[in-house]
Amino acid sequence: MPMILFASVVRVRDGLPLSASTDFYHTQEFLGCRRRLKILALRLAQYPGRGSAESPDFNIHFSSSGNVACMAICSHQCPAAMAFCFLDSLWWEFTASYDTTCIGLASRPYAFLEFDKIIQRMKWHFNHANSSQMKSSLEKIQEELEFHPPAILSLEDTDIANGVMNGHTPVYSEPMPNFRMEPVTALGILSLVLNIMCAALNLIRGVHLAEHSLQVTQEELGNILAFLIPFVACLVQCHLYLFYSPARTLKVVLMLVFICLGNVYLHGLRNLWQILFHVGVALLSSHQILTRQLQEKRSDCGV
């Protein structure tokens, strides 16, 4: 019997299955473990990034980061280091194939069922690869597990199958994963400086206009908001460039729209060159945000 029997990719926030491997096992014990895996998937947001659920017949291992988690049903003979190495590799493959916006907008189960081919290929590789081929990767994972042990759950003891543990659901606190972005470029620094300058100009003009309006008419209120909303949008653009955020593409588009609409509204208070400058800076910042990606993983875990 292979060591890795089943694998699935789920969305952390609601446990929605995104993709899964094809089942070739139909024993009552395996099907029961599948049902427990589905119930555990609904509670992944309450657990640390790595964990294992023990059962009499199989082990369930899971590894989550951001809004994506990978889960596997393994035999008792499968070492934990190999299981988590497989899950980490699967996570990287999936997040490299689909962006966070597509994952977040998925509304039906198994929306990325075509990813099953990659899961099957990786399962075959880990089930048939020699231990010497993955020695360095397994040693690295083993060191991580010793330094940060995964949460050990007993499905029977914690009564996860019924969703109750002494009247409440267990909650494990762990800081969110720290995503490492690619290094900041010179053009990125320039976009930050220009964005901060545009934010400052919008704030100064908006506050000045509010201070000198004794009775704020509807038109003046619109002008004030047209200054302050792009001010906030510029700051959000700076944050999106410096730090990783889910659904970055959607947020970038929204901030760009807010800045463009605000400057078009201010056509009477700004000349054409000023409007083009603010929109140009917003476009440059948007491009820099979208081109700065997460750093590639250092180890491919033998795949």
SVG drawing of the C-alpha trace seen along z (x, -y; Angstrom):
<svg xmlns="http://www.w3.org/2000/svg" viewBox="-25 -80 46 82">
<polyline fill="none" stroke="black" stroke-width="0.4" points="0.0,0.0 1.4,-3.5 2.3,-5.8 0.3,-8.8 -3.2,-7.6 -5.2,-10.8 -4.5,-14.5 -6.7,-17.6 -6.4,-21.4 -9.0,-23.4 -9.7,-27.0 -8.9,-27.8 -11.6,-30.3 -14.5,-28.0 -13.0,-24.6 -14.2,-24.6 -12.5,-21.8 -10.6,-23.3 -9.1,-20.2 -8.4,-16.6 -6.8,-13.4 -8.8,-10.6 -9.9,-7.9 -8.8,-4.3 -9.7,-3.1 -13.2,-2.3 -12.8,-0.5 -15.0,-1.5 -11.9,-2.7 -10.7,-4.9 -14.1,-6.4 -14.5,-7.1 -11.2,-8.9 -12.3,-10.9 -15.4,-12.1 -13.2,-13.1 -10.8,-15.0 -13.8,-17.0 -14.9,-17.9 -11.4,-18.8 -11.1,-21.0 -14.0,-23.2 -11.9,-24.0 -8.5,-24.6 -8.7,-28.3 -8.6,-27.3 -5.4,-25.3 -1.7,-26.1 -0.1,-26.0 0.9,-22.3 -0.9,-19.5 -1.6,-15.8 -4.7,-14.0 -4.2,-10.4 -6.7,-7.6 -6.5,-3.8 -6.2,-3.1 -4.6,-6.2 -3.1,-9.6 -4.3,-12.9 -1.7,-15.6 -2.4,-19.2 -0.3,-22.3 -1.8,-25.7 -0.5,-29.1 -2.6,-32.2 -6.0,-31.1 -4.8,-27.7 -4.3,-24.5 -3.2,-21.1 -4.3,-17.9 -3.3,-14.3 -4.4,-10.9 -1.3,-8.7 -0.6,-5.2 1.1,-4.8 4.3,-3.9 4.6,-7.3 7.1,-9.5 5.8,-12.9 8.7,-14.7 7.8,-13.1 4.1,-13.9 4.8,-17.6 7.4,-17.8 4.7,-16.6 2.2,-19.0 4.6,-22.0 5.5,-21.1 1.8,-20.7 1.0,-24.2 3.7,-25.8 2.5,-24.2 -1.1,-25.2 -0.4,-28.8 1.9,-29.2 -0.9,-27.9 -3.8,-30.1 -3.8,-33.6 -5.4,-34.6 -8.3,-36.4 -9.4,-33.2 -9.1,-31.2 -11.0,-33.8 -13.8,-34.0 -14.3,-30.2 -17.9,-29.4 -18.3,-25.8 -16.5,-22.7 -13.6,-21.4 -13.4,-24.5 -9.8,-23.6 -10.4,-19.9 -7.8,-20.0 -5.1,-20.3 -5.8,-16.7 -3.2,-15.7 -0.5,-17.5 -1.6,-16.0 -1.4,-12.5 2.0,-13.2 3.4,-14.4 1.8,-11.5 3.4,-9.1 6.8,-10.8 6.7,-10.8 5.4,-7.2 8.1,-5.8 11.1,-8.1 14.2,-6.8 14.8,-8.3 18.3,-9.2 16.9,-11.5 15.0,-13.5 17.5,-13.2 18.4,-16.9 14.8,-18.1 13.5,-15.6 16.3,-16.6 15.3,-20.2 11.7,-19.5 12.6,-17.3 14.6,-20.2 11.6,-22.5 9.3,-19.9 11.6,-19.6 11.8,-23.4 8.1,-23.9 6.3,-20.6 2.9,-20.2 -0.2,-20.2 -1.2,-16.6 -4.9,-15.9 -6.7,-12.7 -9.9,-12.5 -11.5,-10.3 -10.2,-12.1 -11.1,-15.6 -14.4,-14.4 -13.8,-16.4 -16.2,-14.2 -19.0,-15.7 -17.4,-19.1 -17.5,-19.3 -14.8,-19.1 -16.2,-19.5 -18.8,-21.8 -16.5,-24.0 -14.3,-23.8 -10.5,-23.9 -8.7,-27.0 -5.0,-27.2 -3.4,-30.6 -0.6,-31.1 0.7,-34.2 -0.2,-34.5 2.5,-33.2 5.1,-35.8 5.3,-36.0 8.7,-37.1 8.4,-39.4 11.0,-40.0 13.6,-42.7 12.5,-46.3 13.8,-47.8 15.0,-51.3 11.9,-52.0 9.7,-50.7 11.4,-53.1 10.7,-55.9 7.0,-54.9 6.8,-55.0 8.3,-58.5 6.0,-59.8 3.0,-58.1 3.8,-59.6 4.2,-63.0 0.8,-62.7 -0.8,-61.6 0.6,-64.6 -0.6,-67.0 -4.1,-65.5 -4.2,-65.7 -3.0,-69.3 -5.4,-70.5 -8.3,-68.6 -7.7,-69.9 -7.1,-73.4 -10.4,-73.3 -12.3,-72.1 -10.8,-74.8 -11.8,-77.6 -15.3,-76.4 -17.5,-78.0 -20.6,-76.4 -19.8,-73.2 -22.0,-72.9 -22.6,-69.7 -20.1,-70.6 -17.4,-71.6 -18.0,-68.3 -17.5,-66.4 -14.2,-68.3 -13.0,-67.5 -13.8,-63.8 -12.2,-63.9 -8.9,-64.9 -9.2,-62.7 -10.2,-59.5 -7.2,-59.5 -5.0,-60.3 -6.2,-57.1 -5.8,-55.2 -2.2,-56.4 -1.4,-55.1 -3.0,-51.8 -0.9,-51.5 2.3,-52.0 1.1,-49.3 0.3,-46.9 3.8,-47.4 5.6,-46.8 3.6,-44.0 1.9,-40.9 -1.9,-41.0 -4.5,-38.5 -6.5,-39.6 -3.8,-42.1 -4.9,-42.5 -8.5,-43.4 -7.2,-45.9 -4.8,-47.5 -7.5,-48.0 -9.9,-49.5 -7.2,-52.0 -6.4,-53.0 -10.0,-53.6 -10.5,-55.7 -7.4,-57.9 -8.5,-58.3 -12.1,-59.2 -11.0,-61.6 -8.7,-63.5 -11.3,-63.6 -13.7,-65.1 -11.1,-67.7 -10.7,-68.9 -11.8,-72.4 -9.3,-72.6 -6.4,-71.0 -5.0,-71.5 -4.5,-68.8 -0.8,-68.3 -1.5,-67.9 -4.2,-65.3 -1.8,-63.4 0.9,-63.5 -1.3,-62.0 -2.8,-59.3 0.7,-58.5 2.1,-58.0 -0.9,-55.7 -0.3,-53.7 3.4,-53.3 2.7,-52.2 0.1,-49.7 2.6,-48.2 5.2,-48.0 2.8,-46.3 1.7,-43.7 5.3,-42.9 6.7,-42.4 5.9,-38.8 6.5,-36.4 10.0,-35.0 10.4,-31.5 10.8,-28.7 14.4,-27.7 13.8,-23.9 11.7,-21.9 11.5,-19.0 12.9,-16.6 10.2,-17.2"/>
</svg>
